[in-house]
């Protein structure tokens, strides 16, 4: 998933997406460990997607805190 697409989502949608990706990451890890997943690149891509979502959520959190400090 592209970062541009993630920026368009609301905070609630991002939190939901984060939960979905964490579940997917668990599933992929399990599949790789059990040799059910041949494409291990899926693991790396899912980890990167989780990191992107967390980064965007943190950016929004910091932006909100900076705006409240200015007031």
PQR file of N, CA, C, O and H, with PARSE charges and radii, in Angstrom:
ATOM      1  N   UNK A   1       0.847  -1.179   0.000 -0.4000 1.5000
ATOM      2  CA  UNK A   1       0.000   0.000   0.000 -0.0000 2.0000
ATOM      3  C   UNK A   1       0.889   1.237   0.000  0.5500 1.7000
ATOM      4  O   UNK A   1       1.885   1.301   0.721 -0.5500 1.4000
ATOM      5  N   UNK A   2       0.524   2.194  -0.799 -0.4000 1.5000
ATOM      6  CA  UNK A   2       1.305   3.415  -0.930 -0.0000 2.0000
ATOM      7  C   UNK A   2       0.989   4.376   0.221  0.5500 1.7000
ATOM      8  O   UNK A   2      -0.117   4.384   0.761 -0.5500 1.4000
ATOM      9  H   UNK A   2      -0.285   2.142  -1.384  0.4000 1.0000
ATOM     10  N   UNK A   3       1.978   5.172   0.576 -0.4000 1.5000
ATOM     11  CA  UNK A   3       1.808   6.139   1.662 -0.0000 2.0000
ATOM     12  C   UNK A   3       0.767   7.196   1.294  0.5500 1.7000
ATOM     13  O   UNK A   3       0.042   7.686   2.161 -0.5500 1.4000
ATOM     14  H   UNK A   3       2.877   5.165   0.137  0.4000 1.0000
ATOM     15  N   UNK A   4       0.696   7.539   0.026 -0.4000 1.5000
ATOM     16  CA  UNK A   4      -0.284   8.535  -0.430 -0.0000 2.0000
ATOM     17  C   UNK A   4      -1.696   8.033  -0.148  0.5500 1.7000
ATOM     18  O   UNK A   4      -2.552   8.799   0.295 -0.5500 1.4000
ATOM     19  H   UNK A   4       1.284   7.141  -0.678  0.4000 1.0000
ATOM     20  N   UNK A   5      -1.940   6.758  -0.400 -0.4000 1.5000
ATOM     21  CA  UNK A   5      -3.256   6.176  -0.131 -0.0000 2.0000
ATOM     22  C   UNK A   5      -3.562   6.189   1.361  0.5500 1.7000
ATOM     23  O   UNK A   5      -4.702   6.423   1.763 -0.5500 1.4000
ATOM     24  H   UNK A   5      -1.245   6.135  -0.760  0.4000 1.0000
ATOM     25  N   UNK A   6      -2.561   5.942   2.168 -0.4000 1.5000
ATOM     26  CA  UNK A   6      -2.760   5.918   3.617 -0.0000 2.0000
ATOM     27  C   UNK A   6      -3.041   7.310   4.168  0.5500 1.7000
ATOM     28  O   UNK A   6      -3.828   7.451   5.103 -0.5500 1.4000
ATOM     29  H   UNK A   6      -1.635   5.752   1.842  0.4000 1.0000
ATOM     30  N   UNK A   7      -2.414   8.339   3.606 -0.4000 1.5000
ATOM     31  CA  UNK A   7      -2.638   9.711   4.069 -0.0000 2.0000
ATOM     32  C   UNK A   7      -4.077  10.151   3.832  0.5500 1.7000
ATOM     33  O   UNK A   7      -4.575  11.035   4.528 -0.5500 1.4000
ATOM     34  H   UNK A   7      -1.775   8.224   2.846  0.4000 1.0000
ATOM     35  N   UNK A   8      -4.746   9.545   2.863 -0.4000 1.5000
ATOM     36  CA  UNK A   8      -6.121   9.918   2.547 -0.0000 2.0000
ATOM     37  C   UNK A   8      -7.127   9.337   3.546  0.5500 1.7000
ATOM     38  O   UNK A   8      -8.267   9.797   3.609 -0.5500 1.4000
ATOM     39  H   UNK A   8      -4.341   8.827   2.298  0.4000 1.0000
ATOM     40  N   UNK A   9      -6.720   8.337   4.320 -0.4000 1.5000
ATOM     41  CA  UNK A   9      -7.614   7.693   5.278 -0.0000 2.0000
ATOM     42  C   UNK A   9      -7.731   8.526   6.550  0.5500 1.7000
ATOM     43  O   UNK A   9      -6.836   9.302   6.888 -0.5500 1.4000
ATOM     44  H   UNK A   9      -5.794   7.963   4.269  0.4000 1.0000
ATOM     45  N   UNK A  10      -8.847   8.350   7.243 -0.4000 1.5000
ATOM     46  CA  UNK A  10      -9.023   9.031   8.524 -0.0000 2.0000
ATOM     47  C   UNK A  10      -8.220   8.287   9.591  0.5500 1.7000
ATOM     48  O   UNK A  10      -7.724   7.185   9.356 -0.5500 1.4000
ATOM     49  H   UNK A  10      -9.573   7.720   6.969  0.4000 1.0000
ATOM     50  N   UNK A  11      -8.103   8.897  10.750 -0.4000 1.5000
ATOM     51  CA  UNK A  11      -7.347   8.286  11.840 -0.0000 2.0000
ATOM     52  C   UNK A  11      -7.984   6.969  12.278  0.5500 1.7000
ATOM     53  O   UNK A  11      -7.277   5.995  12.536 -0.5500 1.4000
ATOM     54  H   UNK A  11      -8.507   9.792  10.941  0.4000 1.0000
ATOM     55  N   UNK A  12      -9.305   6.936  12.363 -0.4000 1.5000
ATOM     56  CA  UNK A  12      -9.986   5.696  12.750 -0.0000 2.0000
ATOM     57  C   UNK A  12      -9.747   4.597  11.718  0.5500 1.7000
ATOM     58  O   UNK A  12      -9.513   3.442  12.072 -0.5500 1.4000
ATOM     59  H   UNK A  12      -9.879   7.727  12.154  0.4000 1.0000
ATOM     60  N   UNK A  13      -9.808   4.964  10.448 -0.4000 1.5000
ATOM     61  CA  UNK A  13      -9.555   3.992   9.385 -0.0000 2.0000
ATOM     62  C   UNK A  13      -8.118   3.483   9.443  0.5500 1.7000
ATOM     63  O   UNK A  13      -7.860   2.304   9.199 -0.5500 1.4000
ATOM     64  H   UNK A  13      -9.999   5.902  10.160  0.4000 1.0000
ATOM     65  N   UNK A  14      -7.187   4.374   9.767 -0.4000 1.5000
ATOM     66  CA  UNK A  14      -5.788   3.968   9.888 -0.0000 2.0000
ATOM     67  C   UNK A  14      -5.585   3.001  11.051  0.5500 1.7000
ATOM     68  O   UNK A  14      -4.836   2.032  10.931 -0.5500 1.4000
ATOM     69  H   UNK A  14      -7.397   5.331   9.965  0.4000 1.0000
ATOM     70  N   UNK A  15      -6.243   3.259  12.161 -0.4000 1.5000
ATOM     71  CA  UNK A  15      -6.128   2.359  13.302 -0.0000 2.0000
ATOM     72  C   UNK A  15      -6.711   0.988  12.974  0.5500 1.7000
ATOM     73  O   UNK A  15      -6.167  -0.040  13.380 -0.5500 1.4000
ATOM     74  H   UNK A  15      -6.852   4.046  12.258  0.4000 1.0000
ATOM     75  N   UNK A  16      -7.806   0.980  12.247 -0.4000 1.5000
ATOM     76  CA  UNK A  16      -8.397  -0.280  11.822 -0.0000 2.0000
ATOM     77  C   UNK A  16      -7.465  -1.000  10.842  0.5500 1.7000
ATOM     78  O   UNK A  16      -7.295  -2.216  10.921 -0.5500 1.4000
ATOM     79  H   UNK A  16      -8.247   1.815  11.918  0.4000 1.0000
ATOM     80  N   UNK A  17      -6.873  -0.254   9.935 -0.4000 1.5000
ATOM     81  CA  UNK A  17      -5.931  -0.824   8.971 -0.0000 2.0000
ATOM     82  C   UNK A  17      -4.723  -1.416   9.692  0.5500 1.7000
ATOM     83  O   UNK A  17      -4.217  -2.469   9.305 -0.5500 1.4000
ATOM     84  H   UNK A  17      -7.011   0.734   9.871  0.4000 1.0000
ATOM     85  N   UNK A  18      -4.265  -0.738  10.737 -0.4000 1.5000
ATOM     86  CA  UNK A  18      -3.134  -1.218  11.517 -0.0000 2.0000
ATOM     87  C   UNK A  18      -3.462  -2.572  12.163  0.5500 1.7000
ATOM     88  O   UNK A  18      -2.634  -3.483  12.154 -0.5500 1.4000
ATOM     89  H   UNK A  18      -4.675   0.118  11.052  0.4000 1.0000
ATOM     90  N   UNK A  19      -4.646  -2.695  12.710 -0.4000 1.5000
ATOM     91  CA  UNK A  19      -5.051  -3.957  13.315 -0.0000 2.0000
ATOM     92  C   UNK A  19      -5.113  -5.071  12.264  0.5500 1.7000
ATOM     93  O   UNK A  19      -4.674  -6.194  12.513 -0.5500 1.4000
ATOM     94  H   UNK A  19      -5.318  -1.955  12.717  0.4000 1.0000
ATOM     95  N   UNK A  20      -5.662  -4.749  11.091 -0.4000 1.5000
ATOM     96  CA  UNK A  20      -5.752  -5.734  10.014 -0.0000 2.0000
ATOM     97  C   UNK A  20      -4.364  -6.188   9.569  0.5500 1.7000
ATOM     98  O   UNK A  20      -4.128  -7.375   9.344 -0.5500 1.4000
ATOM     99  H   UNK A  20      -6.019  -3.837  10.889  0.4000 1.0000
ATOM    100  N   UNK A  21      -3.453  -5.229   9.446 -0.4000 1.5000
ATOM    101  CA  UNK A  21      -2.103  -5.554   9.008 -0.0000 2.0000
ATOM    102  C   UNK A  21      -1.354  -6.381  10.046  0.5500 1.7000
ATOM    103  O   UNK A  21      -0.578  -7.268   9.692 -0.5500 1.4000
ATOM    104  H   UNK A  21      -3.645  -4.265   9.629  0.4000 1.0000
ATOM    105  N   UNK A  22      -1.580  -6.096  11.316 -0.4000 1.5000
ATOM    106  CA  UNK A  22      -0.933  -6.892  12.367 -0.0000 2.0000
ATOM    107  C   UNK A  22      -1.421  -8.335  12.335  0.5500 1.7000
ATOM    108  O   UNK A  22      -0.635  -9.264  12.526 -0.5500 1.4000
ATOM    109  H   UNK A  22      -2.210  -5.375  11.604  0.4000 1.0000
ATOM    110  N   UNK A  23      -2.719  -8.525  12.093 -0.4000 1.5000
ATOM    111  CA  UNK A  23      -3.251  -9.878  11.968 -0.0000 2.0000
ATOM    112  C   UNK A  23      -2.665 -10.566  10.738  0.5500 1.7000
ATOM    113  O   UNK A  23      -2.309 -11.743  10.786 -0.5500 1.4000
ATOM    114  H   UNK A  23      -3.357  -7.770  11.938  0.4000 1.0000
ATOM    115  N   UNK A  24      -2.567  -9.823   9.642 -0.4000 1.5000
ATOM    116  CA  UNK A  24      -1.997 -10.379   8.422 -0.0000 2.0000
ATOM    117  C   UNK A  24      -0.526 -10.737   8.631  0.5500 1.7000
ATOM    118  O   UNK A  24      -0.055 -11.761   8.136 -0.5500 1.4000
ATOM    119  H   UNK A  24      -2.857  -8.867   9.603  0.4000 1.0000
ATOM    120  N   UNK A  25       0.188  -9.902   9.356 -0.4000 1.5000
ATOM    121  CA  UNK A  25       1.598 -10.162   9.635 -0.0000 2.0000
ATOM    122  C   UNK A  25       1.756 -11.449  10.447  0.5500 1.7000
ATOM    123  O   UNK A  25       2.638 -12.262  10.170 -0.5500 1.4000
ATOM    124  H   UNK A  25      -0.194  -9.070   9.758  0.4000 1.0000
ATOM    125  N   UNK A  26       0.902 -11.622  11.441 -0.4000 1.5000
ATOM    126  CA  UNK A  26       0.940 -12.847  12.230 -0.0000 2.0000
ATOM    127  C   UNK A  26       0.698 -14.068  11.345  0.5500 1.7000
ATOM    128  O   UNK A  26       1.393 -15.078  11.455 -0.5500 1.4000
ATOM    129  H   UNK A  26       0.185 -10.962  11.665  0.4000 1.0000
ATOM    130  N   UNK A  27      -0.293 -13.960  10.473 -0.4000 1.5000
ATOM    131  CA  UNK A  27      -0.632 -15.069   9.578 -0.0000 2.0000
ATOM    132  C   UNK A  27       0.523 -15.391   8.643  0.5500 1.7000
ATOM    133  O   UNK A  27       0.863 -16.557   8.446 -0.5500 1.4000
ATOM    134  H   UNK A  27      -0.858 -13.139  10.384  0.4000 1.0000
ATOM    135  N   UNK A  28       1.126 -14.359   8.068 -0.4000 1.5000
ATOM    136  CA  UNK A  28       2.236 -14.572   7.139 -0.0000 2.0000
ATOM    137  C   UNK A  28       3.430 -15.173   7.869  0.5500 1.7000
ATOM    138  O   UNK A  28       4.078 -16.081   7.347 -0.5500 1.4000
ATOM    139  H   UNK A  28       0.850 -13.412   8.229  0.4000 1.0000
ATOM    140  N   UNK A  29       3.729 -14.681   9.062 -0.4000 1.5000
ATOM    141  CA  UNK A  29       4.834 -15.245   9.842 -0.0000 2.0000
ATOM    142  C   UNK A  29       4.609 -16.724  10.116  0.5500 1.7000
ATOM    143  O   UNK A  29       5.522 -17.541  10.003 -0.5500 1.4000
ATOM    144  H   UNK A  29       3.202 -13.944   9.486  0.4000 1.0000
ATOM    145  N   UNK A  30       3.385 -17.047  10.475 -0.4000 1.5000
ATOM    146  CA  UNK A  30       3.044 -18.432  10.761 -0.0000 2.0000
ATOM    147  C   UNK A  30       3.190 -19.291   9.506  0.5500 1.7000
ATOM    148  O   UNK A  30       3.723 -20.399   9.564 -0.5500 1.4000
ATOM    149  H   UNK A  30       2.642 -16.383  10.567  0.4000 1.0000
ATOM    150  N   UNK A  31       2.712 -18.773   8.368 -0.4000 1.5000
ATOM    151  CA  UNK A  31       2.806 -19.513   7.118 -0.0000 2.0000
ATOM    152  C   UNK A  31       4.259 -19.737   6.705  0.5500 1.7000
ATOM    153  O   UNK A  31       4.608 -20.814   6.222 -0.5500 1.4000
ATOM    154  H   UNK A  31       2.279 -17.872   8.321  0.4000 1.0000
ATOM    155  N   UNK A  32       5.095 -18.740   6.892 -0.4000 1.5000
ATOM    156  CA  UNK A  32       6.515 -18.872   6.548 -0.0000 2.0000
ATOM    157  C   UNK A  32       7.169 -19.910   7.463  0.5500 1.7000
ATOM    158  O   UNK A  32       7.962 -20.733   7.005 -0.5500 1.4000
ATOM    159  H   UNK A  32       4.812 -17.865   7.284  0.4000 1.0000
ATOM    160  N   UNK A  33       6.844 -19.871   8.734 -0.4000 1.5000
ATOM    161  CA  UNK A  33       7.432 -20.815   9.681 -0.0000 2.0000
ATOM    162  C   UNK A  33       7.013 -22.256   9.375  0.5500 1.7000
ATOM    163  O   UNK A  33       7.783 -23.193   9.589 -0.5500 1.4000
ATOM    164  H   UNK A  33       6.200 -19.203   9.107  0.4000 1.0000
ATOM    165  N   UNK A  34       5.797 -22.420   8.877 -0.4000 1.5000
ATOM    166  CA  UNK A  34       5.291 -23.763   8.581 -0.0000 2.0000
ATOM    167  C   UNK A  34       5.560 -24.175   7.128  0.5500 1.7000
ATOM    168  O   UNK A  34       5.069 -25.204   6.663 -0.5500 1.4000
ATOM    169  H   UNK A  34       5.172 -21.659   8.702  0.4000 1.0000
ATOM    170  N   UNK A  35       6.343 -23.361   6.425 -0.4000 1.5000
ATOM    171  CA  UNK A  35       6.679 -23.605   5.014 -0.0000 2.0000
ATOM    172  C   UNK A  35       5.450 -23.685   4.114  0.5500 1.7000
ATOM    173  O   UNK A  35       5.450 -24.408   3.118 -0.5500 1.4000
ATOM    174  H   UNK A  35       6.742 -22.525   6.803  0.4000 1.0000
ATOM    175  N   UNK A  36       4.416 -22.950   4.462 -0.4000 1.5000
ATOM    176  CA  UNK A  36       3.222 -22.879   3.622 -0.0000 2.0000
ATOM    177  C   UNK A  36       3.291 -21.696   2.674  0.5500 1.7000
ATOM    178  O   UNK A  36       2.573 -21.650   1.676 -0.5500 1.4000
ATOM    179  H   UNK A  36       4.415 -22.362   5.271  0.4000 1.0000
ATOM    180  N   UNK A  37       4.147 -20.746   2.983 -0.4000 1.5000
ATOM    181  CA  UNK A  37       4.294 -19.536   2.175 -0.0000 2.0000
ATOM    182  C   UNK A  37       5.617 -19.609   1.429  0.5500 1.7000
ATOM    183  O   UNK A  37       6.681 -19.605   2.048 -0.5500 1.4000
ATOM    184  H   UNK A  37       4.731 -20.783   3.794  0.4000 1.0000
ATOM    185  N   UNK A  38       5.558 -19.676   0.117 -0.4000 1.5000
ATOM    186  CA  UNK A  38       6.776 -19.730  -0.685 -0.0000 2.0000
ATOM    187  C   UNK A  38       7.366 -18.342  -0.900  0.5500 1.7000
ATOM    188  O   UNK A  38       8.582 -18.183  -1.005 -0.5500 1.4000
ATOM    189  H   UNK A  38       4.694 -19.680  -0.386  0.4000 1.0000
ATOM    190  N   UNK A  39       6.499 -17.345  -0.964 -0.4000 1.5000
ATOM    191  CA  UNK A  39       6.931 -15.983  -1.243 -0.0000 2.0000
ATOM    192  C   UNK A  39       7.185 -15.250   0.084  0.5500 1.7000
ATOM    193  O   UNK A  39       6.261 -14.702   0.685 -0.5500 1.4000
ATOM    194  H   UNK A  39       5.511 -17.474  -0.879  0.4000 1.0000
ATOM    195  N   UNK A  40       8.428 -15.250   0.522 -0.4000 1.5000
ATOM    196  CA  UNK A  40       8.747 -14.603   1.803 -0.0000 2.0000
ATOM    197  C   UNK A  40       8.797 -13.084   1.687  0.5500 1.7000
ATOM    198  O   UNK A  40       8.887 -12.391   2.701 -0.5500 1.4000
ATOM    199  H   UNK A  40       9.179 -15.696   0.034  0.4000 1.0000
ATOM    200  N   UNK A  41       8.739 -12.561   0.476 -0.4000 1.5000
ATOM    201  CA  UNK A  41       8.715 -11.109   0.289 -0.0000 2.0000
ATOM    202  C   UNK A  41       7.431 -10.508   0.852  0.5500 1.7000
ATOM    203  O   UNK A  41       7.394  -9.326   1.195 -0.5500 1.4000
ATOM    204  H   UNK A  41       8.666 -13.124  -0.347  0.4000 1.0000
ATOM    205  N   UNK A  42       6.390 -11.310   0.948 -0.4000 1.5000
ATOM    206  CA  UNK A  42       5.123 -10.839   1.526 -0.0000 2.0000
ATOM    207  C   UNK A  42       5.340 -10.422   2.970  0.5500 1.7000
ATOM    208  O   UNK A  42       4.732  -9.458   3.436 -0.5500 1.4000
ATOM    209  H   UNK A  42       6.420 -12.270   0.669  0.4000 1.0000
ATOM    210  N   UNK A  43       6.183 -11.125   3.669 -0.4000 1.5000
ATOM    211  CA  UNK A  43       6.495 -10.809   5.061 -0.0000 2.0000
ATOM    212  C   UNK A  43       7.109  -9.415   5.167  0.5500 1.7000
ATOM    213  O   UNK A  43       6.685  -8.605   5.991 -0.5500 1.4000
ATOM    214  H   UNK A  43       6.676 -11.908   3.291  0.4000 1.0000
ATOM    215  N   UNK A  44       8.088  -9.146   4.347 -0.4000 1.5000
ATOM    216  CA  UNK A  44       8.750  -7.841   4.353 -0.0000 2.0000
ATOM    217  C   UNK A  44       7.781  -6.729   3.977  0.5500 1.7000
ATOM    218  O   UNK A  44       7.772  -5.671   4.607 -0.5500 1.4000
ATOM    219  H   UNK A  44       8.433  -9.804   3.677  0.4000 1.0000
ATOM    220  N   UNK A  45       6.969  -6.961   2.958 -0.4000 1.5000
ATOM    221  CA  UNK A  45       6.013  -5.943   2.511 -0.0000 2.0000
ATOM    222  C   UNK A  45       4.987  -5.637   3.597  0.5500 1.7000
ATOM    223  O   UNK A  45       4.629  -4.477   3.806 -0.5500 1.4000
ATOM    224  H   UNK A  45       6.976  -7.820   2.446  0.4000 1.0000
ATOM    225  N   UNK A  46       4.522  -6.651   4.274 -0.4000 1.5000
ATOM    226  CA  UNK A  46       3.533  -6.447   5.338 -0.0000 2.0000
ATOM    227  C   UNK A  46       4.147  -5.666   6.495  0.5500 1.7000
ATOM    228  O   UNK A  46       3.500  -4.789   7.067 -0.5500 1.4000
ATOM    229  H   UNK A  46       4.812  -7.592   4.104  0.4000 1.0000
ATOM    230  N   UNK A  47       5.391  -5.981   6.840 -0.4000 1.5000
ATOM    231  CA  UNK A  47       6.077  -5.240   7.902 -0.0000 2.0000
ATOM    232  C   UNK A  47       6.212  -3.768   7.525  0.5500 1.7000
ATOM    233  O   UNK A  47       6.015  -2.890   8.365 -0.5500 1.4000
ATOM    234  H   UNK A  47       5.917  -6.694   6.375  0.4000 1.0000
ATOM    235  N   UNK A  48       6.547  -3.500   6.272 -0.4000 1.5000
ATOM    236  CA  UNK A  48       6.685  -2.114   5.818 -0.0000 2.0000
ATOM    237  C   UNK A  48       5.350  -1.384   5.851  0.5500 1.7000
ATOM    238  O   UNK A  48       5.296  -0.205   6.201 -0.5500 1.4000
ATOM    239  H   UNK A  48       6.707  -4.214   5.590  0.4000 1.0000
ATOM    240  N   UNK A  49       4.273  -2.075   5.489 -0.4000 1.5000
ATOM    241  CA  UNK A  49       2.949  -1.460   5.534 -0.0000 2.0000
ATOM    242  C   UNK A  49       2.559  -1.092   6.962  0.5500 1.7000
ATOM    243  O   UNK A  49       1.990  -0.027   7.199 -0.5500 1.4000
ATOM    244  H   UNK A  49       4.317  -3.033   5.204  0.4000 1.0000
ATOM    245  N   UNK A  50       2.865  -1.977   7.912 -0.4000 1.5000
ATOM    246  CA  UNK A  50       2.580  -1.687   9.328 -0.0000 2.0000
ATOM    247  C   UNK A  50       3.371  -0.449   9.759  0.5500 1.7000
ATOM    248  O   UNK A  50       2.842   0.428  10.442 -0.5500 1.4000
ATOM    249  H   UNK A  50       3.327  -2.842   7.719  0.4000 1.0000
ATOM    250  N   UNK A  51       4.622  -0.388   9.360 -0.4000 1.5000
ATOM    251  CA  UNK A  51       5.465   0.753   9.730 -0.0000 2.0000
ATOM    252  C   UNK A  51       4.938   2.046   9.119  0.5500 1.7000
ATOM    253  O   UNK A  51       4.963   3.092   9.768 -0.5500 1.4000
ATOM    254  H   UNK A  51       5.052  -1.100   8.805  0.4000 1.0000
ATOM    255  N   UNK A  52       4.462   1.987   7.881 -0.4000 1.5000
ATOM    256  CA  UNK A  52       3.904   3.186   7.240 -0.0000 2.0000
ATOM    257  C   UNK A  52       2.693   3.698   8.003  0.5500 1.7000
ATOM    258  O   UNK A  52       2.566   4.897   8.252 -0.5500 1.4000
ATOM    259  H   UNK A  52       4.441   1.137   7.353  0.4000 1.0000
ATOM    260  N   UNK A  53       1.810   2.789   8.368 -0.4000 1.5000
ATOM    261  CA  UNK A  53       0.604   3.185   9.103 -0.0000 2.0000
ATOM    262  C   UNK A  53       0.980   3.789  10.449  0.5500 1.7000
ATOM    263  O   UNK A  53       0.437   4.823  10.838 -0.5500 1.4000
ATOM    264  H   UNK A  53       1.912   1.815   8.166  0.4000 1.0000
ATOM    265  N   UNK A  54       1.905   3.152  11.162 -0.4000 1.5000
ATOM    266  CA  UNK A  54       2.332   3.681  12.458 -0.0000 2.0000
ATOM    267  C   UNK A  54       2.965   5.059  12.310  0.5500 1.7000
ATOM    268  O   UNK A  54       2.742   5.936  13.145 -0.5500 1.4000
ATOM    269  H   UNK A  54       2.346   2.312  10.846  0.4000 1.0000
ATOM    270  N   UNK A  55       3.745   5.256  11.266 -0.4000 1.5000
ATOM    271  CA  UNK A  55       4.397   6.546  11.040 -0.0000 2.0000
ATOM    272  C   UNK A  55       3.370   7.639  10.803  0.5500 1.7000
ATOM    273  O   UNK A  55       3.486   8.732  11.357 -0.5500 1.4000
ATOM    274  H   UNK A  55       3.926   4.543  10.588  0.4000 1.0000
ATOM    275  N   UNK A  56       2.377   7.356   9.995 -0.4000 1.5000
ATOM    276  CA  UNK A  56       1.350   8.359   9.697 -0.0000 2.0000
ATOM    277  C   UNK A  56       0.536   8.672  10.945  0.5500 1.7000
ATOM    278  O   UNK A  56       0.210   9.832  11.198 -0.5500 1.4000
ATOM    279  H   UNK A  56       2.282   6.468   9.546  0.4000 1.0000
ATOM    280  N   UNK A  57       0.206   7.649  11.725 -0.4000 1.5000
ATOM    281  CA  UNK A  57      -0.524   7.896  12.968 -0.0000 2.0000
ATOM    282  C   UNK A  57       0.289   8.758  13.928  0.5500 1.7000
ATOM    283  O   UNK A  57      -0.254   9.650  14.582 -0.5500 1.4000
ATOM    284  H   UNK A  57       0.471   6.707  11.520  0.4000 1.0000
ATOM    285  N   UNK A  58       1.582   8.493  14.011 -0.4000 1.5000
ATOM    286  CA  UNK A  58       2.454   9.279  14.896 -0.0000 2.0000
ATOM    287  C   UNK A  58       2.573  10.714  14.393  0.5500 1.7000
ATOM    288  O   UNK A  58       2.566  11.650  15.193 -0.5500 1.4000
ATOM    289  H   UNK A  58       2.023   7.769  13.481  0.4000 1.0000
ATOM    290  N   UNK A  59       2.683  10.897  13.079 -0.4000 1.5000
ATOM    291  CA  UNK A  59       2.750  12.254  12.523 -0.0000 2.0000
ATOM    292  C   UNK A  59       1.504  13.044  12.898  0.5500 1.7000
ATOM    293  O   UNK A  59       1.593  14.211  13.279 -0.5500 1.4000
ATOM    294  H   UNK A  59       2.689  10.137  12.430  0.4000 1.0000
ATOM    295  N   UNK A  60       0.348  12.407  12.789 -0.4000 1.5000
ATOM    296  CA  UNK A  60      -0.903  13.093  13.129 -0.0000 2.0000
ATOM    297  C   UNK A  60      -0.969  13.407  14.617  0.5500 1.7000
ATOM    298  O   UNK A  60      -1.467  14.461  15.011 -0.5500 1.4000
ATOM    299  H   UNK A  60       0.276  11.459  12.479  0.4000 1.0000
ATOM    300  N   UNK A  61      -0.473  12.502  15.436 -0.4000 1.5000
ATOM    301  CA  UNK A  61      -0.465  12.727  16.881 -0.0000 2.0000
ATOM    302  C   UNK A  61       0.426  13.917  17.227  0.5500 1.7000
ATOM    303  O   UNK A  61       0.038  14.766  18.030 -0.5500 1.4000
ATOM    304  H   UNK A  61      -0.068  11.645  15.116  0.4000 1.0000
ATOM    305  N   UNK A  62       1.605  13.987  16.636 -0.4000 1.5000
ATOM    306  CA  UNK A  62       2.516  15.099  16.902 -0.0000 2.0000
ATOM    307  C   UNK A  62       1.953  16.415  16.378  0.5500 1.7000
ATOM    308  O   UNK A  62       2.099  17.456  17.019 -0.5500 1.4000
ATOM    309  H   UNK A  62       1.920  13.297  15.984  0.4000 1.0000
ATOM    310  N   UNK A  63       1.314  16.369  15.217 -0.4000 1.5000
ATOM    311  CA  UNK A  63       0.732  17.578  14.650 -0.0000 2.0000
ATOM    312  C   UNK A  63      -0.378  18.109  15.560  0.5500 1.7000
ATOM    313  O   UNK A  63      -0.485  19.318  15.770 -0.5500 1.4000
ATOM    314  H   UNK A  63       1.195  15.523  14.697  0.4000 1.0000
ATOM    315  N   UNK A  64      -1.194  17.219  16.091 -0.4000 1.5000
ATOM    316  CA  UNK A  64      -2.269  17.624  16.989 -0.0000 2.0000
ATOM    317  C   UNK A  64      -1.717  18.196  18.285  0.5500 1.7000
ATOM    318  O   UNK A  64      -2.271  19.153  18.825 -0.5500 1.4000
ATOM    319  H   UNK A  64      -1.107  16.237  15.921  0.4000 1.0000
ATOM    320  N   UNK A  65      -0.631  17.618  18.789 -0.4000 1.5000
ATOM    321  CA  UNK A  65      -0.066  18.115  20.042 -0.0000 2.0000
ATOM    322  C   UNK A  65       0.600  19.463  19.836  0.5500 1.7000
ATOM    323  O   UNK A  65       0.565  20.305  20.734 -0.5500 1.4000
ATOM    324  H   UNK A  65      -0.181  16.841  18.350  0.4000 1.0000
ATOM    325  N   UNK A  66       1.204  19.691  18.679 -0.4000 1.5000
ATOM    326  CA  UNK A  66       1.831  20.976  18.379 -0.0000 2.0000
ATOM    327  C   UNK A  66       0.774  22.065  18.243  0.5500 1.7000
ATOM    328  O   UNK A  66       0.985  23.198  18.675 -0.5500 1.4000
ATOM    329  H   UNK A  66       1.232  19.007  17.950  0.4000 1.0000
ATOM    330  N   UNK A  67      -0.353  21.723  17.648 -0.4000 1.5000
ATOM    331  CA  UNK A  67      -1.418  22.712  17.491 -0.0000 2.0000
ATOM    332  C   UNK A  67      -2.033  23.068  18.836  0.5500 1.7000
ATOM    333  O   UNK A  67      -2.404  24.221  19.055 -0.5500 1.4000
ATOM    334  H   UNK A  67      -0.524  20.803  17.297  0.4000 1.0000
ATOM    335  N   UNK A  68      -2.145  22.108  19.733 -0.4000 1.5000
ATOM    336  CA  UNK A  68      -2.716  22.394  21.043 -0.0000 2.0000
ATOM    337  C   UNK A  68      -1.729  23.194  21.900  0.5500 1.7000
ATOM    338  O   UNK A  68      -2.151  23.961  22.766 -0.5500 1.4000
ATOM    339  H   UNK A  68      -1.843  21.172  19.555  0.4000 1.0000
ATOM    340  N   UNK A  69      -0.419  23.026  21.673 -0.4000 1.5000
ATOM    341  CA  UNK A  69       0.586  23.785  22.415 -0.0000 2.0000
ATOM    342  C   UNK A  69       0.592  25.250  21.994  0.5500 1.7000
ATOM    343  O   UNK A  69       0.886  26.128  22.806 -0.5500 1.4000
ATOM    344  H   UNK A  69      -0.076  22.403  20.970  0.4000 1.0000
ATOM    345  N   UNK A  70       0.272  25.520  20.737 -0.4000 1.5000
ATOM    346  CA  UNK A  70       0.267  26.901  20.228 -0.0000 2.0000
ATOM    347  C   UNK A  70      -0.885  27.701  20.779  0.5500 1.7000
ATOM    348  O   UNK A  70      -0.823  28.929  20.839 -0.5500 1.4000
ATOM    349  H   UNK A  70       0.033  24.808  20.077  0.4000 1.0000
ATOM    350  N   UNK A  71      -1.946  27.009  21.185 -0.4000 1.5000
ATOM    351  CA  UNK A  71      -3.140  27.725  21.658 -0.0000 2.0000
ATOM    352  C   UNK A  71      -3.032  28.110  23.085  0.5500 1.7000
ATOM    353  O   UNK A  71      -3.953  28.717  23.632 -0.5500 1.4000
ATOM    354  H   UNK A  71      -1.996  26.012  21.136  0.4000 1.0000
TER
END
